[in-house]
């Protein structure tokens, strides 16, 4: 028996409509072949256009919005603050970030279990930017056939002009993407002014350049290679699939045997299925696969093949749906279940995490009071014969506006604060306030008594901070 294992791989860039390609055998490490994606219109493409415009609009617009003088979304790394929709988060709120990541993960699992890779097909940034770049390419260089002819044509003024124009627009989009991304960390108005007057720091130029180049390469040159080889999601997605997962599928029971025929010919009379083997489903696929070969990890669920096939079915006066979103069970004539243990499990965890995160954020106090007792001296007597203890009050203002707090203390008879009892803390400020508290000797019943410091906001009457501490004194 030979120790060599024969390997056969379907070339994702091959076109099954090419009748000269019979073998289907390619080198295991063959270099990438450029995929020429044909533009198609249809129901799912309209959905993607709406999704694309909404996502791009939010990405490029939100960086400009402000709320109470603060950017709507701003990662302030030097100050270690994250501003989000009028709220400010600090490193100690890291657990909220963990919760949001868990929500994102289980949300992806939940959607994937139900509908396959719809995230990849409609909302993934790689898909969004790639489709934008392909749209630009289509507008400048023309249709699929024109682009193929242009690439094969010898160098000419027209070819140089079109290629230069395409890459110039790509670079402008990539530059806008890079500037916008950095603008979420560096206020966008200051960033643009500093960058174009050459006054920005080196790191700003580096990151703008990095994300510009990354966007240009990923969406313009690498495209499907990112989905096929760099993205781990493509590799483990099948773990979340089951026979009830609704994915883009070809119906072989209806389509086979495939073959060409005239429009007026009844396929049943010539022993053919509804598939006319036109290859349109492959020509519109951004990853270059043939959906008729069955479920493949390269499929991103974009449904362009559905729109292309439906268009052909309309022309042939056949029912739509030869390629459609369906389940393995439905293709086999079995009932399909939307709700099942896996979806219940993912849905339950997702719902609990969303509820917990909303509750934590809704009940989150926008300020914090910490009290540190001076352990260098237990107590002392002042000129009035009263017993003093020293403390350091630390007040953190995590709201978006300055807060003025009135300070008080309770827990012992005739206890009072000798130092200032009103303090203003700016937004994002951590204020340390040395504080001295005293009581008359007759109020001392124990050597160590619990007391309560209170900071009441005069700016927001509903905000009151309370922290316990200890008062130490003599018992004799």
HELIX and SHEET records of a PDB file:
HELIX    1   1 UNK A   43  UNK A   62  1                                  20    
HELIX    2   2 UNK A   91  UNK A   93  5                                   3    
HELIX    3   3 UNK A   94  UNK A  115  1                                  22    
HELIX    4   4 UNK A  118  UNK A  122  1                                   5    
HELIX    5   5 UNK A  125  UNK A  141  1                                  17    
HELIX    6   6 UNK A  144  UNK A  152  1                                   9    
HELIX    7   7 UNK A  157  UNK A  183  1                                  27    
HELIX    8   8 UNK A  188  UNK A  196  1                                   9    
HELIX    9   9 UNK A  202  UNK A  215  1                                  14    
HELIX   10  10 UNK A  216  UNK A  222  3                                   7    
HELIX   11  11 UNK A  224  UNK A  225  1                                   2    
HELIX   12  12 UNK A  226  UNK A  230  3                                   5    
HELIX   13  13 UNK A  233  UNK A  236  1                                   4    
HELIX   14  14 UNK A  237  UNK A  240  5                                   4    
HELIX   15  15 UNK A  252  UNK A  255  1                                   4    
HELIX   16  16 UNK A  280  UNK A  283  1                                   4    
HELIX   17  17 UNK A  291  UNK A  293  5                                   3    
HELIX   18  18 UNK A  304  UNK A  315  1                                  12    
HELIX   19  19 UNK A  328  UNK A  331  1                                   4    
HELIX   20  20 UNK A  341  UNK A  362  1                                  22    
HELIX   21  21 UNK A  441  UNK A  443  5                                   3    
SHEET    1   A 2 UNK A  66  UNK A  67  0                                        
SHEET    2   A 2 UNK A  70  UNK A  71 -1                                        
SHEET    1   B 3 UNK A  73  UNK A  76  0                                        
SHEET    2   B 3 UNK A  81  UNK A  84 -1                                        
SHEET    3   B 3 UNK A  87  UNK A  90 -1                                        
SHEET    1   C 2 UNK A 247  UNK A 250  0                                        
SHEET    2   C 2 UNK A 323  UNK A 326 -1                                        
SHEET    1   D 3 UNK A 367  UNK A 373  0                                        
SHEET    2   D 3 UNK A 387  UNK A 397 -1                                        
SHEET    3   D 3 UNK A 380  UNK A 381 -1                                        
SHEET    1   E 4 UNK A 367  UNK A 373  0                                        
SHEET    2   E 4 UNK A 387  UNK A 397 -1                                        
SHEET    3   E 4 UNK A 430  UNK A 439 -1                                        
SHEET    4   E 4 UNK A 416  UNK A 417 -1                                        
SHEET    1   F 4 UNK A 422  UNK A 425  0                                        
SHEET    2   F 4 UNK A 403  UNK A 410 -1                                        
SHEET    3   F 4 UNK A 448  UNK A 457 -1                                        
SHEET    4   F 4 UNK A 464  UNK A 472 -1                                        
END                                                                             
